[in-house]
Amino acid sequence: MIKKYLFYLFRWQLSTPILAVVLWALRGYNDWIVTVIANLLGGLIFFWIDRIIFKVEYRNPLWEIKDNIVCVNCGKTCKGYRLVKTTNYDRLNDHSPEFRCEECSEEKMKQLNRRGVVL
């Protein structure tokens, strides 16, 4: 986290030259208007960089757990589990989620690990 914070502070300093150039170029206009223009320009540029800096990484997987499901693998009626989101895996908008019993869910996790999905 400290690395990300230091990178952000460095990125913040990069906005200073943009602000200075705009303030200098539009120095004859109203200070408030020039400041707003400079900040909008900085926002247009640095929005994309900030998206990269603050990209969320799912280190802890997100699971959905339901009672009384029918396992899609073995057909057993029990408590069901499904992996919803983790690094390189996103089923948040799955319209037909597949729940598995604990045993089949563990097997599915092994398959995902072999495919490179980080759990």
N, C-alpha and C positions, 0 to 999 in steps of 0.2 A: 504494500500500500504506500509506503514511503517513497518508493521509486516512482509510482504513478503520480504522487503529489509533487515531487521535485520536477518531473516532466511537465506537469501542468503549470507550475510556477515559471519554468523556462518558456513555455508556450505563451503565457500571459505577458512576459516581457517582449515577445515578438510583436505584440500588438502595439507597443509604444511607437515604433517608427511609422506605422500606418496612421495612427492618431496624429502624430506630429506633422506628417506630410499633408494630410487633409486640412489640419488647422492652419498650416502655413499657406497652402494653395488657396484657401477660401478666407483669408485673414480680413478681407474687407467687409464681410457679411456679419450678421448677428451671431454672437458667440454661441448662443443656445442652439441655433439652427445648425451651425457648423459642427458643434459637438454631437448632435443627434445624427447628422450625416456620417461623421467619422465612426460613431459607434455602430451604425447600421452596416457600414462597409466592413468593419471588423467582424461583426456578427456573421455576415455573408461568407467571409473567408474562413473564420476559425470555427464555425459550426461543425464543419467536416472533420477538422482535427480533433475537436472535443468529443465527437462521436466515437472516434477511435480510442481516445484516452479513457473514456468512461464506459466502454463496451463491457457489458456484464458477461462474466464467464461463469458457467454453472459447474462449480466444483462439487457441490452436493446435489445429487439428482433429486428431481421433483417426482414424487409418486402419488398415485391416486389409489385409494384402498376402499373397497366396498364389501359389504356383507352379502351373503347369499347370491353369489354369482355362479354361473356355469363356466368352468374352465374351458377355454377354446382349444386346449390341447388334449386333455384327458377326459373332459366331460363331467368331472366331479363338481358337486355343489358345495361351496365353501366360501370362506373369505377370499376375495380376489384382489390381485395386485396388478397394476400396470405402470410402467415407466412412462412419464409424461414428457420430461425435458431434462437434458443434460448436454454436455459438450458434444457437438456433432449429431445430436438427436433431438428432434422437436416434434411432438405429437399433441401440442396444445389444441389445435383445431381439428383433431381427428373426429370425423362424424360417426365412425363406427369403431369405438375403442374396444380393444381385445384385453379382457381380464384373464389372469391365470392364477391357479392355485400356487401355494408357496413353492412347491417342488418344481413345477413347470416354469414359474417365474425365475427361479435360480438358473435353470437350464437356458432360458431366453437371455439372461444377463451374460452367461458364458458365450453365447453366440454373438451377442453385440460386442463383447470385448474382443473376440476374434476378428470382427469387422472393423475394429478401431474406434468404437464408440467409448469415450472415457466415462467411467462410472465412479 
